[in-house]
Amino acid sequence: MTWIAVLAAVLLAGGGSRPPDRIELKSGEAVEGYVLLEKKEEVVVLVKNRERRIPAAEVASVRSASKTLEEVLDRQDRLASGDAAGQLELAEYCRDQGLAGEAEVLALGALCFEPGNAKAHEFLGHVKRQGGWMTKRDKAFVSFDKLVPARQDMREPWKLDTSHYAVITNLALYDAVAISLDLERFYRAFYHQFGSEVELHEVVDPLGAGVYGDWRTFPEGLGARPAYFDPVTGQLLVNAAGVEPRRALVHEATHQILHATSSGSRGGLGQIPGWLDEGMAEYMAWSLAGDAGKARFDLGAIAEHHFRAHREAKKPYTLSRVLQFAAGDFHPSTNADLKYSQSYTLVHFFLHGSGGKYHDKFFAFLRSAYAGGSSSTDFKKAFDVPEKALEDEWIAHVKNPVR
């Protein structure tokens, strides 16, 4: 078993804190499972590993963890920085609503602001001893204070589970809490931007994320990159000492969620082409704003360095060549920086350029890719525009980007 496979087992061992959703039918029947998709005409629910489609006309109410989590994140947005009491109150609400993972994360967040907060310690099941507060690790109690700072090994790392993520890190407690909350905020932003247009199903199995403080503890892979997503195990990994960790986390989380909802899904049909995979990853990463733990996503924000790299390239890639980019084309030895930039500017152009006239065509192609049609031929069918005209408009957007 490889080190990455071992890591995957560790990441997912405690994952899946999300409670089942509940759908009340007008007939009086109650259905418990996981709401995968809500549409005007039906609700798709996963019940014991089988999808059940319930006509919307038969539904009286839907109670889902994702809707509750939306409310929780909105409420956390309104909390002032350092409001330990507010964090703990929200943690209590999460526990009452069955969001055990978020409850733990928010209570730990309260302790980041007030390390001696007795109510937060008791909420988390910590035990007061003469030497201070103790927390259980496996079968033994250890000093909570010793776990708060970053550590140079992976002994007793933070393992935090939320509705969609299983996080492991040897960074400081503050960073561990922020990573967990920001990943859920990323998930929400991604689904707000792409979910309804493509009718993406909710991800039910926890998504593993490992964030490491240095090269010594970081499990290298895929060309010794400081951050990467491993499609074999479905895990994302970030070396916080080797890269700007917040943007890298969002970039790799985009790869992860695209994989989880396409080729890594239960149907396993879709295939996201390389240019789109990297372009969307950079689009989400450079939309990141806000403080750690309260990430915002300013979708459409202009990453000027990518536009400048494309504008100033002596020999930029043609549209037809960009559409052929595969995952292997983005290795550092293959002029990768320009490929990342052009993939990003192309995605940005389709979503925001030319007065938005390609927005619907872009999503038509994205839906096609999710259905298994991601080739250049599928692209031309979805856009139905002469390639030269499309390329000219793309270049015009690069010279004068708008949002």
Protein Blocks (a to p, Z undefined) as FASTA:
>chain_A
ZZklmmmmmmmmmgokaccdddddfkopacddddfbdcfkbccddeehiacdddfklpmb
dcdfklmmmmmmmmmmmpcghilklmmmmmmmmmmnopamlmmmmmmmmmmmmmmlmklm
mmnopacdfkbccddehjbccdfklmmpccfbfehiacdddfkbccddfbdfklmmmmmm
mmmmmmmmmmmmmmmmnopacdfbdcdddddfbfklpcceehiiabdcdfknopacddfk
locfklmmmmmmmmmmmmmmmmmmmnomaccdfklmmmmmmmmmmmpgcjehiaccdehi
acfklmmmmmmpmbdcdfklmmmpcfklmgfklommmmmmmmmmmmmmmmmggnlpmmmm
mmmmmmmmmnopacfklmmmmnopafklmmmmmmmmmmmccZZ
